Amino acid sequence: MSDDITYDIFKDDPVGSPLWIEAVQGLERAMNRMEELAAAEDCEYYLFCSQVGKIVRRMRRRSPRPDEKPGDKSRKMAG
């Protein structure tokens, strides 16, 4: 039954307001798509189900911060 439900993906805009991204049918597909989006951009994403009227999942990128760059370490070691 959850494959028949359409989920809306939102993200926070720069001031923290929700910004609609796209609608995806099926919970598994919607979660996979949200993971793809979260991997590419540093902001929080929300999966909203209008059928139940609530956010069913939140996700933020988990990759390392760009403040630790490989080039920075090599320069420090050489200097």
Secondary structure, 3 states (H helix, E strand, C coil): CHHHCEEEEEEECCCCCEEEEEEEECHHHHHHHHHHHHHHCCCEEEEEECCCCEEEEEEECCCCCCCCCHHHHHHHHHC
